[in-house]
Amino acid sequence: MALVNEHYLKLSAGYLFPEIARRVSAFAAEKPQFAGEIIRCGIGDVTEALPPSAVRAMQTANAELATRSTFRGYGPGTGYESVRGAIAHGDFRERGIDVADDEIFLSDGSKGDCGAILEILGAGNRIAVTDPVYPVYVDSNVMVGNTGPALAGGGYEGITYLPCTESNGFLADVPSELRGEGVAAPDVIYLCSPNNPTGTVMDRARAQAWVAYARKHRAIILWDAAYEAYNRDANAPKSIYEIEGARDCAVEFRSFSKSGGFTGVRCGYTVMPKSLMAYTRAGEAVALHGLWTRRWNTRSNGVSYAVQRGAEALYTDEGRKEVQALVDFYMENARILRDGCIALGLRTWGGQNAPYVWAKTPEGHDSWGFFDHLLRNARVVTTPGAGFGRCGEGYFRISAFNSRANVEEVVRRLAATR
């Protein structure tokens, strides 16, 4: 008798974004005359063309694969050395951050890495996530058995939720010793900055406090920096490794999806420091770098050659300019959306160091109710805050990933529905 992984059966509902797609499809079927007018600002999918440098590099790589003398088969499971070197130098060492080439691990994106990391961490780790939160962090832990059943009203038993609300600027507070009295400290802590969904960034002092907390409790921070390219706040670290001691307590995830427009191409990477340890139940320290290397060489044959060459091209002088232009374009979209929400009198966050605008729903609307209101009356798709957790109820997220014309039209339509 083949047995199912029963942890999957605990998943309380469909993944957020397929549910959004289902509602949009239902509306389009009900009102086909409006289907062509729908503007999607829900899922954070880019719209602009790939940087020309990446395109040329991938075309050259594909041409190499078409000739026997330059053909390549299996590549290293962890990524080609030249690509790892370009990343380690361009994203870290140039900024004075100590990261070695072989501490970079190429993947098909940080979304998968946030869950894959659980394969080398032991069962029974106490997990902490922010609330609201990117749903992948929670669902991945449900799937591997790190939670209890779903709770009425949202969330799961066994997860420590770190409330992010208006009162703390939607930034996770480090648990104080008093608050933690009688409650075991988390072993694994997911932090995202710039944050998805709220668009806020963690300041240096708060990041230092989290590193100190993790080191004290021998915990590991899983630092999701997928939106690092959008962070313009000089007081907000772009990498957790800017913080002294972070190499001993943190893994960092990065992605080319939003900086290089690789959402469909698929490429990202994880930084796994050699000094990072986890522990056996007997208390013996084990370096995770070797386990992560073994995991990749067993589980994967690596990111495709052409895609890696495209990612590498983003670190050339021309590629960097193209990435910056792409980021600037989406950040101008974010500014337009943010200013539009503020002009309507909506309490608004984000949109300054992230490509997401986070706003409070008008009085009389809950998150999903306002989602439906905008879909039906403005033909605009947003993301309901409740889909990100209990503390997201009463808010909604707007993505800046769209054309300029669509973003300007969204602002006009929002004003018309007020």
Secondary structure by P-SEA (a helix, b strand, c coil): cccccccccccccccaaaaaaaaaaaaaaacccccccccccccccccccccaaaaaaaaaaaaaaaccccccccccccccaaaaaaaaaaaccccccccccccbbbcccaaaaaaaaaccccccccccccccccaaaaaaaaaaccccccccccccccbbbbbbcccccccccccccccccccccccbbbbbcccccccccccaaaaaaaaaaaaaacbbbbcccccccccccccccccccccccccccbbbbbbccccccccccccbbbbbbccbbbbcccbbbbbaaaaaaaaaaaccccccaaaaaaaaacccaaaaaaaaaaaaaaaaaaaaaaaaaaaacccccccccccbbbbbccccccaaaaaaaaaaaccbbbbbccccccccccbbbbbccccaaaaaaaaaaaaaac
